[in-house]
């Protein structure tokens, strides 16, 4: 307990001294009513001047905003012109692409037509030749027996005639 009092007593003393009313009072200079009225008048005049400056500042700012809006409108119209130019260029590119596709289509159809004509011409040219070859083959088939008998006849004749034997040897038929 003794220790508690040794710590508590000085703390209590400091608290009492710090909260005393003598420290809270501050003496102010005496101001008359006239001085108060003059100061209030000056404050009102200053406020009026500040209001006027603020009003002028607002007007100046509104003018600046109007100028900025006008500039934005000019920029917007310029962007509109640029957009119109880009739209025209897009249309021209589309037209060029369509022309290129048409040219490629015409070229492809010409190539296909040429190949078709070549194949058709080749067939029409080969058909008469094929019919002639078939006719010759049929003639050969019909005359094969006659040809063999003719060669046999010449072989028999070559035994007696020397000229016929020489000719048959020349063509490797003997």
Secondary structure as the mmCIF struct_conf table of DSSP 4:
data_model
#
loop_
_struct_conf.conf_type_id
_struct_conf.id
_struct_conf.beg_label_comp_id
_struct_conf.beg_label_asym_id
_struct_conf.beg_label_seq_id
_struct_conf.end_label_comp_id
_struct_conf.end_label_asym_id
_struct_conf.end_label_seq_id
HELX_RH_AL_P HELX_RH_AL_P1 UNK A 2 UNK A 18
TURN_TY1_P TURN_TY1_P1 UNK A 19 UNK A 19
HELX_RH_AL_P HELX_RH_AL_P2 UNK A 21 UNK A 24
HELX_RH_AL_P HELX_RH_AL_P3 UNK A 33 UNK A 158
TURN_TY1_P TURN_TY1_P2 UNK A 159 UNK A 160
HELX_RH_AL_P HELX_RH_AL_P4 UNK A 162 UNK A 170
TURN_TY1_P TURN_TY1_P3 UNK A 171 UNK A 172
#
